[in-house]
């Protein structure tokens, strides 16, 4: 397959390609795959899978959101039992009631780079803090462990690309 194939369905193809790129970086970072760059093998220490996860969120949540947003189901938050729940550390907004609302909050946080990386015990990145501002005040703040953030991305992809499930 050529890396220059035209998009047939812009949103789905873009999401699919973003997911593939994320998986490749994750595989290199974990040692499952190797990459040669200018004749040298790129080591897992030279790969930044958390950075790629955030970059992928731009491609998965922010960019297609304008075309896809109304297709996100309004599933009540308490029914999202197979979705990770962000730990909301600030006040709970009145307009956060369902999956579409949650994805809007996640999207806005990533789009405005309202992200702080949280350190683990060994100096690694263990999670992120994300937030939204409204009227110059923080109206939502949440923390997510990396594994939960990755699972949330996976669940969102399953909504956008049900044929992959």
C-alpha positions in Angstrom: 0.0 0.0 0.0 1.3 3.4 -0.9 1.8 6.0 1.8 0.4 8.6 -0.6 -3.1 7.0 -1.1 -5.8 9.6 -1.4 -8.5 9.8 1.3 -11.8 8.2 0.4 -13.7 9.1 3.5 -11.7 12.0 5.1 -12.7 11.6 8.7 -12.6 7.8 8.9 -9.4 7.5 6.8 -7.7 10.3 8.8 -8.7 8.6 12.1 -7.5 5.2 10.9 -4.1 6.6 9.8 -3.7 8.4 13.1 -4.4 5.2 15.0 -1.9 3.3 12.8 0.8 5.9 13.5 0.1 5.9 17.2 0.4 2.1 17.3 3.7 2.1 15.4 5.2 4.6 18.0 3.8 2.6 20.9 5.3 -0.7 19.4 8.7 0.9 19.0 8.6 2.4 22.5 7.7 -1.0 24.0 10.4 -2.8 21.9 7.8 -4.8 19.9 9.0 -3.1 16.6 12.1 -1.5 15.4 12.7 1.5 13.1 15.7 2.2 11.0 16.4 5.9 10.5 19.4 6.9 8.5 20.8 3.4 8.9 20.6 3.4 12.7 18.0 1.6 14.8 15.8 4.0 16.7 15.7 2.8 20.3 12.7 2.8 22.6 14.5 5.5 24.6 14.3 7.7 21.6 10.6 7.4 21.2 8.0 9.5 22.9 4.8 7.5 23.0 3.0 9.9 25.4 3.8 12.8 23.1 2.4 10.8 20.2 -0.7 9.9 22.2 -1.4 13.7 22.7 -0.6 14.4 19.1 -3.0 11.6 18.1 -5.7 13.1 20.3 -5.4 16.2 18.1 -6.0 13.9 15.1 -8.6 11.8 16.7 -10.7 14.1 18.8 -10.0 17.7 17.7 -9.7 17.7 13.9 -12.6 15.4 13.0 -14.8 16.8 15.8 -16.3 19.4 13.6 -17.6 16.9 11.1 -18.3 14.1 13.6 -19.5 15.7 16.8 -23.2 15.3 16.2 -22.7 11.6 15.7 -21.3 11.1 19.2 -24.1 9.4 21.2 -25.5 11.2 24.2 -25.0 8.2 26.5 -25.4 9.2 30.2 -22.0 9.2 32.0 -23.2 6.6 34.5 -23.9 4.2 31.6 -20.3 4.4 30.3 -19.2 1.4 32.3 -16.5 0.2 29.8 -15.1 3.7 29.5 -12.4 5.0 31.9 -13.7 7.8 34.1 -11.6 10.9 34.4 -11.0 12.0 38.0 -12.7 15.4 38.1 -10.7 17.4 40.5 -12.5 20.7 40.2 -16.2 21.5 40.4 -18.5 19.3 38.2 -19.9 21.5 35.4 -23.7 21.6 34.9 -23.3 20.9 31.1 -21.3 17.6 31.5 -24.0 15.0 31.4 -23.2 12.5 28.7 -20.5 11.1 26.4 -20.9 13.9 23.9 -20.3 16.5 26.6 -17.3 14.7 27.9 -15.7 14.4 24.5 -16.4 18.2 24.0 -14.5 18.9 27.3 -11.6 16.6 26.3 -11.5 18.1 22.8 -11.4 21.7 24.2 -8.7 20.8 26.7 -6.5 19.2 24.0 -7.3 21.9 21.4 -6.2 24.7 23.7 -3.3 22.7 25.1 -4.7 22.9 28.6 -2.6 19.9 29.6 -0.1 19.3 32.4 1.9 16.1 32.4 2.0 14.4 35.8 5.2 12.7 37.0 5.4 9.2 38.3 7.7 7.9 41.0 10.6 7.3 38.6 10.4 10.6 36.7 8.3 9.1 33.9 5.0 10.6 32.8 2.2 8.8 34.7 -0.8 10.8 33.6 -2.2 14.2 32.6 -4.2 16.9 34.1 -6.5 18.6 31.7 -8.8 21.6 32.1 -11.2 24.0 30.4 -11.6 27.7 30.9 -14.8 29.7 30.5 -15.1 33.4 31.1 -11.4 33.5 32.1 -12.0 31.0 34.9 -11.3 27.3 35.1 -14.7 25.6 34.9 -13.5 21.9 34.7 -10.4 20.1 35.7 -9.7 16.4 35.5 -6.8 13.9 35.8 -6.3 10.7 33.9 -3.7 8.0 34.2 -2.0 7.3 30.8 -3.6 3.8 30.5 -7.1 5.4 31.1 -6.4 8.1 28.5 -5.3 5.5 26.0 -8.4 3.4 26.7 -10.6 6.5 26.3 -9.0 7.1 22.9 -9.6 3.5 22.0 -13.3 3.6 23.0 -13.7 6.8 21.0 -12.2 5.1 18.0 -14.6 2.2 18.4 -17.4 4.8 18.0 -15.9 6.4 15.0 -14.7 3.2 13.3 -17.2 0.5 14.4 -16.0 -1.8 11.6 -12.6 -2.1 13.4 -14.1 -3.7 16.5 
